């Protein structure tokens, strides 16, 4: 959840750290802080409540310099949003400075036991680690960190510095990601790769249970038994331009408009038109092994969960295999039944989602064939799964996910096509699906041209505080995703509901003060959905409709209609999601909300 950035090199660390924090702000923005070791060998720290701008303003007129430093943007877990609780944390006597992402579960026992004589100035669990490292420190920072972590229960990504060793940063991870950037004249450490892109594309991913020691000359990696581990840097594909707004007012809007291109990126090299099939090389399973799969379980959280539900419809349609979609945070706590020949898909944008990672490990321990579907190359899920597929959405920096949703669903559709050609999809049908898929990007562009029209519709509804989103079939999970987007960034209470269930209770809430956004595109359930919309109109409910181009019935039913091009039913979500995203975006902007950094949220949820 929190963001960590560290720098050790030959230039002033402060601008590098501030720039890195800005790129990591989506991970948490309750408070921020940094510390550098200056030319005099002393540590200088500044912290501020609020977003990175508050910290930048605080240090603007101060002469903070130093070529070694660490910084942190906080998403509060233990302790309120105060400057005292902001990182970096110092040990007594300012001998140790530490930034931490994760949760130390046994911090109370450590405070009242081994550290009972230490003075604590914050309410955080993280401060315990700073004192614990000092407790063991006798001139070798790495060994002190190693000894402290041996007593630590919980999750952590940490970076630690000490004035006694001014040209050194020690880092470690368990459950919280850390990436080392290897530049020509510097080393950087960060929670993900995005802050590294201006300086290098050469990275090393830390694994759980590893300790990293950085000096000006080299980096070394050890396990918790003090055994050295050899790793070499690898090249990342993301570009600096991908991580910028490129003229858009918000990252979210830019990422919505990225979707025609990133959808193509997800398909690249994976469609086999002549065979009417798809091929996902990362599966690492033979044709015979794929034929033996008898059940699929998809585990995910949030937006990835709704993308997975769309995948369920597509895979079941193509294969006839039973597919269940599980909320990752619940999956491992109910002793899930894993039958032989079960394929478990772990879907996560970051590849670091704590609940999804834990659920994947549970499935793996129960003998499932496990596969990751992630966006971030080298992420923990990607590495631990051993097989999987990258969605190639590029950096997604807005907290509310948009393009990752689309590409997650796209990969699941391709998986359905690949498995389906082995089972029940004919060559002709497979080729038809591929031809329709190839048309999606241009149809997306056509929908995105309606952004200003959707803004005008949003303006009519910006002051409402409750809203329903309705859909049926494959558009039901899309209704839930539309509601989630509105909740996340506009703070409007919204519910995504199956349209046929409205009459079983929720219709009691329908009146002139509770608008309904209905997805009524021309699919196999069109007539049923239209009847449900009629029920709302009969009760004077205000309706916005998402309809297929040329549908005059939609114009009769609703004053506000957004039209999308037609496509086959299985592919409708790739078009229908765009107006939902744009509607939520414009609603949030009109209501004066911080679209990219909504309150109480963080991009990568690395705590349970």
Buried (B, 14 or more C-beta within 10 A) or exposed (E): BBBBBBBBBEEBBBEBBBBBBBBBBBBBBBBBBBBBBBEEEEBBBBBBBBBBBBBBEBBEEEEBBBBBBBBBBBBBBBBEBBBBBBBBBBBBEBBBBBBBBBBBEBBEBBBEEBBEEBEBEBEBBBBBBBBBBBBBBEEBBBBBBBBBBEBBEBBBBBBBBBBEBBEBBBBBBBBBBBBBBBBEEBBBBBBBBBBBBBBBBBBBBBBBBBBBBBBBEEBBBBBBEEEEBEBEBEEBEBEEEBBBBEEBEBBBBBBBBBBBBBBBBBBEEBBBEEEBBBBBEBBEBEEEEBEEBEBBBBBBBBBBBBBBBBBBBBBBBBBEBEBBBBBBBEBBEEEBEBEEEBBBBBBBBBBBBBBBBBBBBBBBEBEBBBBBBBBBBBBBBBBBBEBBBBBBBBBBBBBBBBBBBBBBBBBBBBBBBBBBBBEEBEEEBBBBBBEBBEEBBEBBBBBBEBBEBBBEBBEEBBEBEEBBBBBBBBBBBBBBBBBBBBBBBBBBEBBBBBBBBBEEEBBEBBEEEBBBBBBBBBBEBBEBBBEBBEBBBEEEBBBBBBBBEEBEBBEEBBEBBBBBBBBEBBBBBBBBBBBBBBBBBBBBBBBEBBBBBBEEBBBBBBBE
